[in-house]
């Protein structure tokens, strides 16, 4: 053992002792602490034994759960992963709630004069950024003792001048403030939206959706300058030029407090839009056409309700976990998978030769989303006959497309991946060649993946796009030897405790910083 490894082990044991003592001081069992953190009793046992690698995020959550500052650190450097692959995973893993639904519901809470309680919310960076923005303008957003449920109270007057511009610019989701704010302010400013490096993402589809409500936007010095003219007809029809998720959500948010009837055509019926519709119905907004591409919204000028809502499970996380099992040749069960939003993906995987079983369907906590448990078995995969490409729901989810690149690398034959939505995300998938994959970039939107791959370990800097970054991590699980994935902070934008949960299934992942 090296001196560095010995020192790391000693630090983990010291922290484990602190965790154990703090837990006992609060009269908690390991199981009770695990429930507060949304993890397993065995994970707590490993932490207390000094046998579990700890991220700064997990340390922070442990400190909050135990009301004890376990460790004080200075400014942390970038986070990296050391992955020793080539072994199969096993057991089961439960899908967490949807990141995209949580973000939409946080924006929608601005509509409500009453108290909004959101249950089982994903503790991820993207959610925290939106919360930072909400709190900076005067919204009370409080986590419960277990850091799972959020209570949100919106003040009568928002302090938009005090907005946290840094947090706002680091999330593209800030654009969904436009729909709620146009009912509260005649004029206002929002910082430019940011997010992943996926090429230029025009805001024009949002403007097409919101101009019928009197919103006009001009861009000046890094901010959107908004002006609202509320004159106009009571009933209106909006035809979206892009069937986008956030565009549809913005139109819904604007229509919810617009008295009269708003018809939204070419609407996205995707999972996060359905969650938003269910929340708005609890606020008292009547919506016709749930789950279809035409929504008719009967809005109300004032929305004042005590709302308690649990967002559904995340189909993209489910696909990520299924991919982890597929590329490592594992027998693995992914529990609470939203099957309605995975049926096309599973159909393609079945065509490729994946053997899997589905449990009987059961309802999510929101009462509407259909869930199943999916058990996959080690399978010899072959390339699909047709290209793999995304489509608006009910087609293959655009966020699930990158996972087919790493899956295709394990299959026999050539698979064409066509990412027509984003300008350069396909380019990031070419990083899989560093791990031995045969990935040929045909143009900025298309890659040809030829397998099967003899995976080999390597050191790679994380691409600046969430899903390709996760794809590289999952491919490293298939590589014999030890790989290093550097600068992985972007993964925390969309996943909660991903590394720890993979470790619980048998993955060998070590988190470290410079």
N, C-alpha and C positions, 0 to 999 in steps of 0.2 A: 504494500500500500504506500502511495506517495505521501509526502508531507501535506500536500493540498487536500488529498482525499481524507487523510486522518483529521485535519483541521475541520473540514466540512462535516465529517461524521460527529466530531465532538460538539460542534455548534448545533447540529440537529438534535443531539441528545439533550443538550442544555435547554433548547426551546421546548422539546418534548416534556421535560420535567416541569417547566413553567406552565405549560398547557395543563398537565395533569393536576398540578397543585391548584391552579385557578379553577379548574373544573370542580375539584373536590370542595374548594372553598365555597362555591355556589351551590353545593349539594346536588350536582348533576351527575348522572350516569354517562358512560360513553355513548350509549344509544340516544339519550336526550340531547347531548351536545351534537351528535350527528344529525339529528332532526333539525336543529337550529341552522345547521350549515347546509342542509340538503345533501348530505353524503351518507356513507355507511359507517356502522360501528367499527368494522374492521379497519377502515381508513383512520379513524380516531385512534384506534389501538396502535397502528403503525406510527402515527405522529408522535404519540406519547413515548414510544420505544425508540424514537430517533431514526426510524427506518423509512420515513416518507420524505421525499424532497418537497420543499415548500416554496410556493411563489409568494411574492410580496402581496399579491391580491388576496391569497388565502390567509396570510398572516394578518392582514387587515381585518378580514372577516372573522377570524378567530378572536382577535382583540375585541371586536365589537360584540361578538356573541358572549364573551366572558367578561365584558366590561373591564378589561385589563389591558394596558399597553404592554404587550409581550416583548416587543423589541423596538428600539428607536433607530431609524436609519437616516442617512443623509440622502442627497439626491441620487437616485438609482440610475445606473447606466442601462443600456438596452438589455433586454432579456433574450437569452439564447436557449436552445434545446440540444441536448446530447441524446441521440436516439440509437439504441442498439437493437437492430431488427433481426428478421429471419426466423421469428418464432410465432406460432399461432396464438390467437386470442381465444378466450373461452368465457362462458357464463352468459350474463345478460346485462343490459344497460337500458335505462329509462330515458326517453326523450324529454327534454325540458321544454318550457313554454317558448313561444315564438318571439324572437327578437323584433321582427318587423311589425308584428301585431302590437307589442308593447310600446314601440315608438309611436305608432299611429294613435294608440289609446292615450298616451301621455299628451300628445298634441290635442286630441279631442277633449281632454279634461278641461281645456280652456273655455269650452262652450258652457260648462255646467256651473250654475250658481250654488248648487248644493255640494255635498261631499262625495268624492269618488274614491272608492276602495278597489284597488286592483290586486288580485291574489296571485301568488306564485309567479312573480315577475322575474324575468331573467336579470341576474346581476352581471351585466356586461358593460363594457366601456361606452358603447353607443347609447345605452339607456342612461348611464351616469352623465354623459354630456348633455343630453336633453334635460335631465333633472337640474344640472348646473344652470342651464339657461332659464328654466322655469323659476328656480329659486332666485335668480338674479333680478327677475322682474316682479318679485313679490309673492310668488306662489309658495304655499306651505306644502312640502312633500316630505312625508315622514315614513321611514321604514319601521316595521314592527320589531319586536325583540328577536325574532328569528331571521330578520333581514330577508323575508320572502314576500311580505305584503306591503303595499304602498297606500297611504292615505293622502289624498290631494285636496287642498282647499284653495280656491282661486279668489283673490281679493276683488273688491268692487272696482278698484282702479289699478291697472297694471303700471309698473314703473319701467316703461320701455326704454327710457333714457339710461337706465342702469344695466342694460342687457350685457351679459358676459359675451363679448364679441369673439374672444378667443375660442370658447367652447362652441359657439354658434358656427364659426367658420370651419370647424373641424368635423362637422356632420352635415351631410346632404339633407338630412331629415328636417333641418330648420325650415325648409321651404314649405313644410306642412303647417307652419304657423300662419301662413297667409290666409287660409280658409277661415279659421276662427277669428283672427284679428280684424278682418275686414268688417265684422259686425260690431267691434268694440271701439274702433278708432276711425276718424275721418282721414287722417294722414299718419303714417308711421314709417320707420326705417328698420330694415333687417340686414345683418351682414350677409355677404355672399355665402352661398352654400359650398361645402367642400366634401371630403370623404375619400373614397378609393381613387387611385390613379387608373381610371378606365377610359380615358379619352374625354372629349368634350361632351357634356350632357346638357343639352339646351333646356332652358326653362320655358320655351315658347309653348309647349303643350299645356303647361300649367296656366299660362296666361289665357290660352284659348278656353280653358275650363272656367276661369275666374272672371274674365271680362264681362260675361253676362250678368254678374252680380255687381258691376260698376267698378271693379278694381283695375287700376292702371298702374303700371310699374315703369320707372326709369332707373337705370343703373348709374350711380355716381360714386367714384372714389371708394370702391369696395363695398358698397351698400345698395340694397334695393330700396328705392324711395317710392312708397305706395301712396296712392290717393284713391279715395272711394267716393263714388257718386251713387247714392242709394235710390235715385229716381228710376222708374222703369216699371215694367209690367209685373204682376204678381206671379203669373205662371210663365215658365220658360222651358225651352228644350235646349240641351247642350249636346252637341255631337263631338266626342273626343277624337282628335286626329291620331292619337296614340293610345292604345289600350294598355296604358301603364298603371301600375299599382298605386304609386304615390299620386299620380294625376287624378285617378278615380277617387282616392281618399280626400284630396284637396277639394274636389267638386262636392263630395258628400259633406265635408266639414262646412263648406260655405252654404250648402242647401239646407242643412239642419236647422239653422236659425233664420232662414229666409221664409217669411210667411207666404203660404201658397204652395203650389206644386211645381217641383223641378223634375224634369225627365232627363236622365243621363243615358245617352246611347253610346254604344261601343265601350261600355264600362268593363273594367277588369272584375271578374268574380273570384279572384284568387283568395287564398286563406286569410291574409291580413285584412283584406277588404271585408270579408265575411265577419271577422271578429269586430271590425269597426261598426258594421251594420247592426250587429247584435247589441253592442254597447249603446248606440244611438237609439235603438228601440227601447232600451231601459230608461233612457232620458225622456222618452215620450214622443220620439219622432217615428212616424209610421212610414215604412219603406216597403214598396211592392217590388217584386222581381228578385228577391234574395237568391244569390247564386247564379244569376243570369247576366247577360250583357246589356240589359235595359233595366235601369233602376228608376223608380218613381218615388220621389221623396216629398212627403208632406211635412214641411218645416213649421217651426213655431218661433216667434220672436224672442221668447224667453224660455230657457231650459233650466229647471230648478228641481233636482231630484237627488235622493240619497241612493247612490248606485254602488252595487257590489258585484264585481265581474271578474271572472277568471279566463284569461286568454288561452287559446288552444295550443296544442303542441306544435313544434316547429318541424315541417317536413324537410327542410334543408339540413337541419341537424340530423334528422333520421337518416337521410341519404348519406351524410358524412360517416355516420356510425356503421351503416351497411357497407360502405366502401372500405372502411377499415377492416371489416371481417372478410370481405371478398378478396382483397389484395394480399391478405396474409393467409388465405386458405383455411379460414376458421369456421367452426360451428359456433354460431353466436345468435342470441335472441335480442332483438331491438323491441323494447316494450313501448306501448302508447304511441305508436306511429300513426299519423293521420292519413289513412289509406286513400281517401278521396284525392289527395294531392300527391300521391306516389304511384297511382295505377299505371300511368304511361311508362314511368321509369322501370317499374317491375315487369311490365310487358316486354320492354326492350331487353332487360336482363334475362328474362325467361327465354327470349329468342336467342340470346348469346349462350344459353346453356346453364344458367344459374339454377340450382335446385333450392327451393325455399318452401316453407309452409306458413300459412296464415291462421291465426286464431279466429274464433268467432268475433264479430264486430261488437263494440260497446261504445257508449257515448262519453265524450269528453266532459269536463266539468262545466263547460258553457252550454251543455245540453243539446248541441247541434252537430258538432264535429264528430265524424265517425273514426274510431280508433281500432287498431288491431295490434297484436304482437306478431312480429315477423321473425321467423327462425331460418337462417341461411345455413347451407351445408357446403363443405368443400366441393368445388365443381371445376371441370375442365371447360373453360370458356372459349368461344370462337367469335370472330368479328361478325357484327350484324351485316346483313346484305345491303341495307340502305344506309345513308349518312345519318348521323345523330345530330339533331338540331332542335333548338327550343321553339316553343310557340306560346302565345298567351294561354292561360288556363282555359280549358283542361288539357292543354298540350304539356310537353316536357318543360319543367320549370327552368327558366334561364339560369337561376342560381345553382341548379343541380347539374347543368351541362358540364362544367369542368371535371366533375368526378368521373365522368365517362372517359376522359382522357387517361386517367391513371388505371381505371378498370380495363380499358382497351389495351393498355400496355401489357396486361397479364393474359390477354386472349390471343389465340392463334389467328393470324391474318391481319389485314389492314382495315382500319376504321377511320372514316372521314368525320371529323368533328367540325361543325359549321356554327360558329358563334357570330351570327349576323347582327346582334344587338349592340355589342360594345366594340369600340374602335380598335382596342389593342389587348384585350384580355387573352386572346389566343396566343399572343406573343409570349406572355408569361408562362404558358404551359410548356414552352420549349425548354424551360429549365429542367424538366424531367430527363432530358438527355444527359445531364450531369450525373444522374443515377443509373445510367445504362439504357434508358428507354430510347426507342427509335421514333422520334417525333420530328416530322418534317413540316416546317411552316410554309404553307403554300401562298398565303397572303395574310394581311392583318386579321382576317376573320376565319381562316380555315387552317386546320392542321391535320396531317395524316399520321396516324399512330399505328405502327406495325409491331406485333408481338408474336410469340411471348417474349418477355424481357428477362434477361439474366441480370437482376438488380445488383448494383454495387454501391457501397457506401461512398459518401462524398460530403464536402462542406459547402453549403450554399447560403447565400444571403437571401432572406425572405423577400419575395416580390411584393411590391406595394399594392396588392389587390388581395382581398380577403380569401376568396374561394381558391384561387391558384396556390396561395400560401398553404392552405390546409391540404390541398392535393399533394404538395411536396412532402409535408409531414407524414401523410398516410403512405406515400410511396416509400419513405424511409423506414416505415415499420416492416416493409417487405424485404429490405436490403440486409443481407448478411454483413455483419461488421457494424461499426459505429459511425454514424453520420452526425453532422452538426448543422443545425438550422439556426442562422443568426437573425437577430432583430425581428423577433416574432410578436412584437406588441400588437400588430394589426390583427392577429388572430383573436385577441381578447375583445375586439369590437363586436364579434358575432357569436362567440362561444363562451359558455360558463363552465369553468373547471374541466375543460376538455382533456388536458394532460392527465389530471388526477383520475378521471374516469377511464381513460385508456389504460392507465397503470393498473387500476383495479381489475381489468380484464386480462392482464398479463403482459401488457406492453412495458418495455424498459425505456423510460424517458426520464432524463435528469434535467432540471431547470437550473440555469446558472446565469450570472451577470458578470460583466467586466469589473 
